[in-house]
């Protein structure tokens, strides 16, 4: 099956003819009455309308543009392209004969408000209900997955192209814009007019995944794509460091994105810290609020060393890599820092590429492995003094904070322990639980203790959030975490007292769902750790409108609501850049 220009360009203005009932993700389609069907169709029309609005700048290439791009190929390349396209078409046709699991079914993974939107140029002076606090001056940015093209096979929500959504605040006014991060992957696929890079989670499983990889690298050999310029999507994390906003996913180097004076977003390019960074970098580097340094990890799923640790000075000078000895490649999305140490999780979700040969997923839950945490001095020059402490049956996709308690020789780690550990990546019958936990690692005895922070009656799934970042690596009282219910939607956030276990909940509203709560400190010198505001994008699934809510973190009362000009899909992680920092942005 060869691609036609019309079919390959359909995702920018999609027709969701097989769209599942909105809000069904990740459950299967169910029958409904005629009245509920009409509501579903009504909402579907709204989604189509939002998606079919014309992007402000970035339009998918026309058939002529694609022809101009492929016209640069020589006869040998054109012949190779035809053969490889035919092979790919046959593979996809064969793969389509088998039902996809929910974790890689596009109809499930990117339905409803998980579905993509076009870019939006700056819209200023947005309607505001209430009053934006005077201290909020700067820009709130949040990352997310937003596929440019309709998937041709399997697709996981994590596979989408990175898009940054930005709300700029200035003297009580707010403006909004959203833009794709111009990764090398997106740039090449847009020029070709269709998806061509393998989807890391949705497609790379079994023999089909192996074939997709072989096709991709064959295209690289013939010069049809450049796989040496980066293959990542930059859709997960955002960090502002050394006067640069960096968009990240752990499959590539970071991408620098500039916030313009008007509040728009412009991709500067792939950023290697002036040729210092040779490896990929995970999506959750940690900036120490006292020293101003940034600490990071890089992992490799193919060859040793599977894991490296490094740091950057406040002005961007990189330390030498410290190789962390691991016997196998481990999925490592996050880690933690304290004042003196880095805390490195080595958990039970691992990469086993031979599983693809046996027809399975390379992301595997290894029940025979014992989870552990490595404690290493932040300024170590090698890993000889790393101390590993086992923490059985502990998988934390995110670690919210960690600190030292010298009086007991313990490192306290705060994370959400997820079971089953691989439920995000592999379909399973068991329902997911994400329990906010305190994990105590005793440096003297080498033992660990793990306990839930909240009482059993208060237990809810808590995922995505943060502590006051001015307290990162130090003992904190509060954490602000998304209430991921009904999973995977987020119905509100919880303010949890990490000492007492007391939890206070804020609901986004009837029919409203959002994402990660961002804590904005009103004054970094305040005596009260919770003196600040929560910022979060919220979407109303009844009216199909999106907004930004600003909530007082001390009282959990709504201070202001900013009405947004276009839909904001559910996404991942964000940060806030102050007006003063915006003025210092690197070119």
C-alpha positions as CSV (number, residue, x, y, z in Angstrom):
1,X,0.0,0.0,0.0
2,X,1.7,3.2,-1.2
3,X,0.9,6.5,0.4
4,X,-1.1,9.1,-1.5
5,X,-0.7,12.7,-0.9
6,X,-4.3,13.2,0.1
7,X,-4.3,10.4,2.7
8,X,-0.9,11.4,4.2
9,X,-2.0,15.0,4.8
10,X,-5.3,14.3,6.4
11,X,-4.3,14.6,10.0
12,X,-3.9,18.4,9.9
13,X,-7.6,18.6,9.1
14,X,-8.8,15.2,10.2
15,X,-12.1,13.5,9.7
16,X,-12.6,11.4,12.8
17,X,-15.1,9.1,11.1
18,X,-14.1,6.2,13.4
19,X,-13.8,8.4,16.5
20,X,-14.7,6.7,19.7
21,X,-17.2,8.2,22.1
22,X,-15.5,11.2,23.6
23,X,-14.2,10.6,27.1
24,X,-13.9,6.8,26.6
25,X,-10.1,6.6,26.9
26,X,-8.8,4.1,27.8
27,X,-12.0,1.9,28.0
28,X,-13.5,0.1,25.0
29,X,-16.5,1.5,23.1
30,X,-19.8,0.8,24.6
31,X,-23.3,0.9,23.2
32,X,-25.4,4.0,24.1
33,X,-28.9,5.3,23.6
34,X,-29.8,7.6,20.7
35,X,-29.8,10.6,22.9
36,X,-26.3,10.0,24.2
37,X,-25.1,9.2,20.7
38,X,-26.4,12.6,19.5
39,X,-24.4,14.3,22.3
40,X,-21.3,12.4,21.3
41,X,-21.7,13.4,17.7
42,X,-22.3,17.0,18.7
43,X,-19.1,17.0,20.7
44,X,-17.3,15.2,17.9
45,X,-18.2,18.1,15.5
46,X,-16.8,20.5,18.0
47,X,-13.5,18.6,18.0
48,X,-13.4,18.5,14.2
49,X,-14.1,22.2,14.1
50,X,-11.3,23.0,16.5
51,X,-8.8,20.7,14.7
52,X,-9.9,21.9,11.2
53,X,-9.2,25.6,12.0
54,X,-6.3,26.8,9.9
55,X,-2.9,26.8,11.7
56,X,-1.5,30.3,12.0
57,X,1.9,29.7,10.4
58,X,2.8,26.0,10.2
59,X,0.7,24.3,7.5
60,X,1.2,20.7,6.4
61,X,2.9,20.7,3.0
62,X,0.8,20.6,-0.1
63,X,1.3,17.8,-2.6
64,X,3.4,20.3,-4.6
65,X,5.6,20.9,-1.7
66,X,6.1,17.2,-1.1
67,X,6.9,16.8,-4.8
68,X,9.5,19.5,-4.6
69,X,11.1,17.9,-1.6
70,X,11.2,14.4,-3.2
71,X,12.2,16.0,-6.5
72,X,15.7,16.6,-5.0
73,X,16.3,12.8,-4.9
74,X,18.2,11.2,-7.7
75,X,16.8,8.3,-9.7
76,X,18.3,5.7,-7.4
77,X,16.8,7.3,-4.3
78,X,13.4,7.6,-6.0
79,X,13.5,3.9,-6.9
80,X,14.5,3.0,-3.3
81,X,11.7,5.2,-1.9
82,X,9.1,3.4,-4.1
83,X,10.3,0.0,-3.0
84,X,10.5,0.9,0.7
85,X,7.1,2.6,0.6
86,X,5.6,-0.6,-1.0
87,X,7.2,-2.7,1.7
88,X,5.9,-0.4,4.4
89,X,2.4,-0.5,3.0
90,X,2.4,-4.3,2.9
91,X,3.6,-4.4,6.5
92,X,0.9,-1.9,7.7
93,X,-1.8,-3.8,5.8
94,X,-0.7,-7.1,7.5
95,X,-0.4,-5.4,10.9
96,X,-3.9,-4.0,10.5
97,X,-5.4,-7.5,10.4
98,X,-4.6,-7.8,14.2
99,X,-6.4,-5.9,16.9
100,X,-4.3,-3.3,18.7
101,X,-4.0,-3.2,22.4
102,X,-5.5,-0.2,24.1
103,X,-2.0,1.1,24.9
104,X,-1.2,1.5,21.2
105,X,-4.7,2.0,19.6
106,X,-4.9,5.5,18.2
107,X,-8.7,5.5,18.6
108,X,-8.1,5.1,22.4
109,X,-4.9,6.9,23.0
110,X,-5.7,10.2,21.2
111,X,-9.5,10.5,21.5
112,X,-11.5,13.3,23.0
113,X,-9.3,16.0,24.5
114,X,-6.3,13.8,24.2
115,X,-6.5,14.5,20.4
116,X,-4.3,17.1,18.7
117,X,-4.9,20.8,17.9
118,X,-3.3,23.1,15.3
119,X,-0.9,25.9,16.3
120,X,-2.3,29.1,17.6
121,X,-0.7,32.5,17.1
122,X,-0.7,35.0,20.0
123,X,-4.1,36.1,21.2
124,X,-3.9,38.9,23.7
125,X,-6.2,40.5,26.3
126,X,-8.1,37.3,26.9
127,X,-11.3,37.4,29.0
128,X,-10.5,37.1,32.7
129,X,-13.0,36.2,35.5
130,X,-11.7,37.4,38.9
131,X,-8.3,39.1,39.2
132,X,-4.9,37.8,38.2
133,X,-2.6,38.3,41.2
134,X,-0.2,41.2,40.7
135,X,2.9,39.0,41.5
136,X,2.2,36.7,38.4
137,X,4.3,38.4,35.8
138,X,5.9,36.2,33.1
139,X,4.9,33.2,31.2
140,X,3.4,29.8,32.1
141,X,4.5,27.1,29.6
142,X,3.3,23.5,29.5
143,X,4.4,20.7,27.2
144,X,2.4,18.0,25.6
145,X,2.1,15.3,22.9
146,X,0.4,16.6,19.7
147,X,0.8,14.4,16.6
148,X,1.0,16.3,13.4
149,X,-0.1,13.4,11.2
150,X,-2.6,10.7,11.6
151,X,-0.9,7.5,12.8
152,X,-0.6,4.8,10.2
153,X,-0.3,2.0,12.7
154,X,0.1,1.8,16.5
155,X,0.3,5.0,18.5
156,X,0.8,5.6,22.2
157,X,-0.1,9.0,23.7
158,X,3.6,9.5,24.6
159,X,4.5,9.2,20.9
160,X,3.0,12.6,19.8
161,X,5.0,15.5,18.5
162,X,5.9,18.1,21.2
163,X,3.8,21.2,21.4
164,X,4.2,24.0,24.0
165,X,1.3,26.0,25.3
166,X,2.1,29.4,26.7
167,X,0.1,31.9,28.7
168,X,1.9,35.2,29.2
169,X,0.9,37.5,32.1
170,X,1.6,41.2,32.0
171,X,0.0,43.7,34.4
172,X,-3.2,41.7,34.9
173,X,-3.6,40.9,31.3
174,X,-3.1,37.5,29.7
175,X,-2.3,36.2,26.2
176,X,-2.1,32.7,24.7
177,X,-0.2,30.9,22.0
178,X,0.8,27.3,21.2
179,X,3.5,26.0,18.8
180,X,5.0,22.8,17.8
181,X,8.6,22.4,18.9
182,X,10.5,22.2,15.6
183,X,12.3,18.9,16.2
184,X,14.3,17.3,13.4
185,X,11.7,14.6,13.4
186,X,8.8,17.0,12.9
187,X,10.7,19.1,10.3
188,X,11.6,16.0,8.2
189,X,8.1,14.4,8.4
190,X,6.4,17.7,7.5
191,X,8.6,18.1,4.5
192,X,7.7,14.5,3.4
193,X,4.1,15.0,4.1
194,X,3.6,11.9,6.3
195,X,4.8,10.1,9.4
196,X,8.0,8.2,8.7
197,X,9.9,7.9,12.0
198,X,9.0,4.9,14.1
199,X,6.7,5.5,17.2
200,X,8.9,4.5,20.2
201,X,6.0,2.9,22.2
202,X,3.1,2.5,19.8
203,X,5.0,0.7,17.0
204,X,8.2,-0.8,18.3
205,X,6.8,-4.1,19.4
206,X,7.1,-7.6,17.9
207,X,8.3,-8.4,14.4
208,X,6.4,-5.4,13.1
209,X,8.5,-3.1,15.3
210,X,11.7,-4.7,14.1
211,X,10.6,-4.3,10.5
212,X,9.7,-0.6,11.1
213,X,13.2,0.0,12.5
214,X,14.8,-1.7,9.6
215,X,12.8,0.3,7.1
216,X,13.7,3.5,8.9
217,X,17.4,2.9,8.9
218,X,17.2,1.7,5.3
219,X,15.7,5.0,4.4
220,X,18.6,6.6,6.2
221,X,21.1,4.6,4.2
222,X,19.6,5.8,1.0
223,X,19.6,9.5,2.2
224,X,15.8,9.7,2.2
225,X,15.8,10.7,5.9
226,X,18.5,11.8,8.3
227,X,18.4,9.8,11.5
228,X,21.6,11.3,12.8
229,X,20.1,14.7,13.4
230,X,17.8,13.6,16.2
231,X,14.8,11.4,16.4
232,X,13.1,12.7,19.6
233,X,9.7,14.4,20.1
234,X,10.6,16.8,22.9
235,X,7.1,16.5,24.3
236,X,7.5,15.8,28.0
237,X,9.5,18.1,30.2
238,X,10.3,21.8,30.3
239,X,13.1,23.5,32.2
240,X,14.3,27.1,32.2
241,X,18.1,27.0,32.8
242,X,21.0,29.3,31.9
243,X,18.6,31.8,30.2
244,X,17.1,29.1,27.9
245,X,13.8,27.3,27.9
246,X,14.5,23.7,27.0
247,X,11.9,21.2,25.8
248,X,12.8,17.6,26.4
249,X,12.0,13.9,26.0
250,X,14.5,11.2,27.0
251,X,15.0,10.0,23.4
252,X,17.0,13.1,22.2
253,X,18.9,16.2,23.2
254,X,16.9,19.1,24.5
255,X,15.5,21.7,22.1
256,X,15.8,25.4,22.9
257,X,12.5,27.3,22.6
258,X,12.4,31.1,22.8
259,X,9.5,33.1,24.2
260,X,9.1,36.2,22.1
261,X,8.3,39.7,23.5
262,X,4.8,39.2,22.2
263,X,4.4,35.9,24.0
264,X,4.8,33.7,21.0
265,X,7.1,30.6,20.8
266,X,10.0,30.0,18.4
267,X,12.2,26.9,18.2
268,X,15.9,27.9,18.2
269,X,17.0,24.4,17.6
270,X,18.5,21.3,19.1
271,X,20.7,22.3,22.1
272,X,23.9,20.5,23.0
273,X,25.2,23.1,25.5
274,X,27.8,24.3,23.0
275,X,28.9,20.9,21.8
276,X,29.3,19.6,25.4
277,X,26.3,17.2,25.5
278,X,26.8,14.1,23.3
279,X,24.1,11.9,24.8
280,X,20.3,12.1,25.1
281,X,19.0,13.6,28.4
282,X,16.0,12.6,30.4
283,X,13.0,14.8,30.6
284,X,13.3,15.7,34.3
285,X,16.7,17.3,35.0
286,X,16.8,19.0,38.5
287,X,17.9,22.6,39.1
288,X,19.2,23.1,42.6
289,X,17.5,26.3,44.0
290,X,20.5,27.2,46.1
291,X,23.5,26.5,43.8
292,X,21.8,27.1,40.5
293,X,23.3,24.0,39.1
294,X,21.4,21.5,36.9
295,X,21.7,17.7,37.4
296,X,20.7,15.2,34.8
297,X,20.8,11.5,33.6
298,X,21.1,9.9,30.2
299,X,20.2,6.3,29.5
300,X,20.9,4.0,26.6
301,X,18.7,1.0,25.8
302,X,21.1,-0.8,23.4
303,X,24.7,-0.6,24.7
304,X,26.7,-0.2,27.9
305,X,27.0,2.0,29.8
306,X,23.3,2.0,30.1
307,X,23.2,5.0,32.4
308,X,25.3,8.2,32.8
309,X,25.0,11.0,35.3
310,X,26.3,14.6,34.8
311,X,25.7,18.1,35.9
312,X,25.9,21.7,34.6
313,X,27.3,24.7,36.3
314,X,24.9,27.7,36.5
315,X,26.5,29.1,33.4
316,X,26.2,25.8,31.4
317,X,29.6,24.1,31.8
318,X,29.1,20.4,31.8
319,X,30.9,18.0,34.1
320,X,32.4,14.7,32.8
321,X,30.0,11.8,32.6
322,X,29.8,9.5,35.5
323,X,29.0,6.0,34.3
324,X,26.5,4.2,36.6
325,X,26.9,0.4,36.5
326,X,23.7,-1.4,35.5
327,X,23.4,-5.0,34.3
328,X,20.5,-4.1,32.0
329,X,18.8,-1.0,30.5
330,X,16.2,0.4,32.9
331,X,13.3,2.7,32.1
332,X,14.3,5.8,34.0
333,X,12.0,8.8,33.6
334,X,12.9,10.7,36.7
335,X,15.3,10.9,39.7
336,X,15.8,13.1,42.7
337,X,18.4,15.3,44.4
338,X,19.1,16.3,48.0
339,X,21.6,18.9,49.2
340,X,24.5,16.5,48.9
341,X,23.3,13.5,46.9
342,X,21.6,12.3,43.7
343,X,19.0,9.5,44.2
344,X,18.9,7.2,41.2
345,X,16.0,4.6,40.8
346,X,16.8,1.3,39.3
347,X,13.4,-0.3,39.1
348,X,11.5,-3.3,37.6
349,X,10.5,-1.8,34.3
350,X,13.4,-2.7,31.9
351,X,14.2,-2.8,28.2
352,X,14.7,-6.2,26.8
353,X,15.0,-5.9,23.0
354,X,15.1,-9.6,22.4
355,X,11.4,-9.7,23.4
356,X,10.6,-8.1,20.1
357,X,12.1,-11.1,18.3
358,X,9.7,-13.2,20.4
359,X,6.8,-11.0,19.3
360,X,6.4,-8.9,22.4
361,X,7.1,-5.4,23.7
362,X,10.7,-4.4,24.6
363,X,9.4,-2.6,27.7
364,X,9.1,-5.4,30.3
365,X,8.0,-5.7,33.9
366,X,10.7,-7.9,35.4
367,X,9.0,-9.5,38.4
368,X,12.3,-11.3,39.3
369,X,14.2,-8.0,39.7
370,X,14.3,-6.2,43.0
371,X,13.9,-2.4,42.8
372,X,16.6,-0.3,44.4
373,X,17.8,3.3,44.7
374,X,21.4,4.4,44.2
375,X,22.8,7.2,46.4
376,X,25.7,9.1,45.0
377,X,27.5,12.3,46.0
378,X,26.4,15.1,43.6
379,X,30.0,15.9,42.9
380,X,31.3,12.4,42.5
381,X,33.8,11.9,39.7
382,X,33.1,8.2,39.4
383,X,30.5,5.7,40.7
384,X,32.8,3.8,43.0
385,X,31.1,5.1,46.1
386,X,27.5,4.7,45.0
387,X,25.4,3.0,47.6
388,X,22.5,0.8,46.5
389,X,19.6,0.3,48.8
390,X,16.9,-2.2,47.8
391,X,13.2,-1.2,47.9
392,X,11.2,-4.2,46.9
393,X,8.1,-3.8,44.6
394,X,8.6,-0.1,44.3
395,X,8.1,1.6,40.9
396,X,7.9,5.4,40.9
397,X,7.4,6.9,37.5
398,X,8.0,10.3,39.1
399,X,9.8,11.4,42.3
400,X,8.5,14.6,43.7
401,X,11.3,15.4,46.2
402,X,14.0,14.0,48.4
403,X,16.0,15.2,51.4
404,X,18.5,14.1,54.0
405,X,17.7,13.4,57.7
406,X,21.2,13.2,59.2
407,X,19.9,12.4,62.7
408,X,18.7,9.0,61.4
409,X,21.2,8.6,58.6
410,X,18.3,8.4,56.2
411,X,17.4,9.8,52.7
412,X,13.7,10.4,52.5
413,X,12.2,10.1,49.0
414,X,8.7,11.2,48.1
415,X,7.2,9.5,45.0
416,X,4.1,8.0,43.6
417,X,4.4,4.2,43.6
418,X,2.6,2.7,40.6
419,X,1.1,-0.8,40.2
420,X,1.2,-2.6,37.9
421,X,4.5,-0.9,37.0
422,X,4.2,-1.3,33.2
423,X,0.5,-0.5,33.0
424,X,1.2,2.7,31.1
425,X,3.1,0.8,28.4
426,X,1.5,-2.7,28.3
427,X,-2.2,-3.6,28.4
428,X,-3.2,-5.5,31.5
429,X,-6.4,-6.5,33.3
430,X,-5.4,-5.1,36.7
431,X,-6.5,-1.5,37.4
432,X,-3.8,1.0,37.9
433,X,-3.0,2.5,41.3
434,X,-0.6,5.3,42.0
435,X,0.0,5.8,45.8
436,X,1.9,8.8,47.2
437,X,4.6,7.2,49.3
438,X,7.4,8.0,51.6
439,X,10.5,5.8,51.0
440,X,13.2,6.0,53.7
441,X,16.6,4.8,52.7
442,X,18.9,4.1,55.6
443,X,22.5,4.8,54.7
444,X,23.9,3.0,57.8
445,X,21.9,-0.2,57.6
446,X,21.3,-0.4,53.9
447,X,17.6,-1.0,54.5
448,X,14.5,0.8,53.2
449,X,11.0,1.4,54.6
450,X,8.1,2.4,52.4
451,X,4.7,3.6,53.6
452,X,1.7,5.5,52.1
453,X,1.6,9.1,53.2
454,X,-2.2,9.4,53.1
455,X,-4.7,7.3,55.1
456,X,-6.5,4.5,53.3
457,X,-9.8,6.5,53.3
458,X,-8.1,9.4,51.5
459,X,-6.3,7.3,48.9
460,X,-6.6,8.5,45.3
461,X,-4.3,8.1,42.3
462,X,-1.8,11.0,42.4
463,X,0.4,11.6,39.4
464,X,2.0,14.7,37.9
465,X,2.7,17.7,40.1
466,X,5.4,19.2,42.2
467,X,6.6,20.7,45.5
468,X,7.7,24.4,45.9
469,X,10.7,24.4,43.7
470,X,12.5,26.8,46.0
471,X,12.6,23.9,48.4
472,X,13.7,21.2,46.0
473,X,16.2,18.8,47.6
474,X,15.3,20.1,51.0
475,X,12.6,18.9,53.5
476,X,9.2,20.1,52.3
477,X,5.8,20.1,54.0
478,X,3.5,20.2,50.9
479,X,3.2,18.5,47.6
480,X,0.6,19.5,44.9
481,X,-0.3,16.5,42.8
482,X,-2.9,15.8,40.1
483,X,-5.8,13.6,41.1
484,X,-5.7,11.1,38.2
485,X,-9.3,9.9,38.4
486,X,-11.1,8.7,36.5
487,X,-7.8,7.4,35.1
488,X,-6.2,8.8,33.0
489,X,-8.1,12.0,33.2
490,X,-7.3,14.5,36.0
491,X,-10.4,15.8,37.9
492,X,-8.5,18.1,40.2
493,X,-5.4,18.3,42.4
494,X,-4.5,17.4,46.0
495,X,-2.5,19.5,48.4
496,X,-0.9,16.9,50.7
497,X,0.9,17.6,54.0
498,X,3.8,15.3,53.7
499,X,4.4,15.3,57.5
500,X,0.8,14.7,58.8
501,X,-0.7,13.0,55.7
502,X,-3.5,15.5,55.7
503,X,-4.9,16.0,52.2
504,X,-7.0,18.9,50.8
505,X,-8.6,18.4,47.4
506,X,-9.5,21.0,44.8
507,X,-11.9,19.9,42.0
508,X,-11.7,21.6,38.6
509,X,-15.5,21.6,38.3
510,X,-18.3,19.5,36.9
511,X,-17.3,18.0,33.6
512,X,-13.9,19.7,33.8
513,X,-10.6,17.9,33.6
514,X,-7.1,19.2,33.6
515,X,-3.5,18.2,34.2
516,X,-0.4,18.9,36.3
517,X,-0.8,21.6,38.9
518,X,2.1,24.1,38.8
519,X,3.0,25.8,42.1
520,X,3.9,29.5,41.7
521,X,5.5,31.0,44.8
522,X,4.2,34.5,45.6
523,X,7.5,35.4,47.4
524,X,10.6,33.2,47.5
525,X,11.4,34.7,50.9
526,X,8.0,34.0,52.4
527,X,7.9,32.1,55.8
528,X,5.0,30.0,54.5
529,X,6.0,27.3,52.1
530,X,2.5,27.3,50.6
531,X,2.4,31.0,50.0
532,X,1.6,31.1,46.3
533,X,-0.8,30.0,43.6
534,X,-1.6,26.9,41.5
535,X,-1.8,27.4,37.8
536,X,-3.3,24.7,35.6
537,X,-5.0,24.2,32.2
538,X,-8.6,22.9,32.5
539,X,-10.9,21.7,29.8
540,X,-14.7,21.6,30.0
541,X,-15.9,18.4,28.2
542,X,-19.5,19.7,28.2
543,X,-18.9,23.0,26.4
544,X,-15.6,21.9,24.8
545,X,-13.9,25.1,26.0
546,X,-10.5,25.4,27.7
547,X,-9.3,27.8,30.4
548,X,-6.4,28.5,32.8
549,X,-7.3,28.4,36.4
550,X,-5.4,30.3,39.1
551,X,-6.0,28.9,42.6
552,X,-4.7,30.3,45.9
553,X,-2.5,27.5,47.3
554,X,-3.0,28.4,50.9
555,X,-6.9,28.6,50.8
556,X,-7.6,26.5,47.7
557,X,-9.9,29.2,46.5
558,X,-10.2,30.1,42.8
559,X,-8.6,33.5,42.3
560,X,-9.0,33.9,38.5
561,X,-10.0,32.1,35.3
562,X,-8.5,33.0,31.9
563,X,-10.7,32.0,29.0
564,X,-8.5,30.5,26.2
565,X,-9.2,31.1,22.5
566,X,-8.7,27.4,21.5
567,X,-8.8,24.0,23.0
568,X,-5.8,22.8,25.1
569,X,-5.4,19.0,25.0
570,X,-4.4,17.2,28.2
571,X,-0.6,17.1,28.4
572,X,2.5,16.7,30.5
573,X,4.8,19.0,32.4
574,X,5.3,22.7,32.7
575,X,7.2,25.6,34.3
576,X,7.0,29.3,34.9
577,X,9.5,31.9,33.6
578,X,9.4,35.2,35.4
579,X,9.3,38.5,33.4
580,X,12.9,39.3,34.6
581,X,14.1,36.0,33.3
582,X,12.4,36.5,30.0
583,X,14.4,39.7,29.5
584,X,17.6,37.7,29.9
585,X,16.8,35.0,27.4
586,X,19.8,33.8,25.3
587,X,19.4,34.5,21.6
